[in-house]
Amino acid sequence: MSNGDEMDSDSWRRLHRLYLSDYDEEDIKNDAYDISYIHEEIITKLGELIKGGATPMQVAGVCQAIAAQLYKKYLSTEEFVELIDMVMESALGTEDNRVLH
């Protein structure tokens, strides 16, 4: 798709809402199966990489970088920043829970 053909974030949101309006229990079951399958495949591959000599930190770093690239590509800037903020809060806790050393 050329830049002129790309959908803006509002168009993506409208498309997403339209899709979800027809989303039923069967779709949820299919998505759950797909996610479970993807998870199993990725975990298997990550295990193979670690058994082959990669460190868990190397594997985690690559996974995180890939996730960030995908999120940035498919989310608006605002959605991307919100997601990264949620991830940081989840990983680090809130300001009240942080301990500085």
Order of alpha helices (4+ residues) and beta strands (2+ residues): alpha-alpha-alpha-alpha
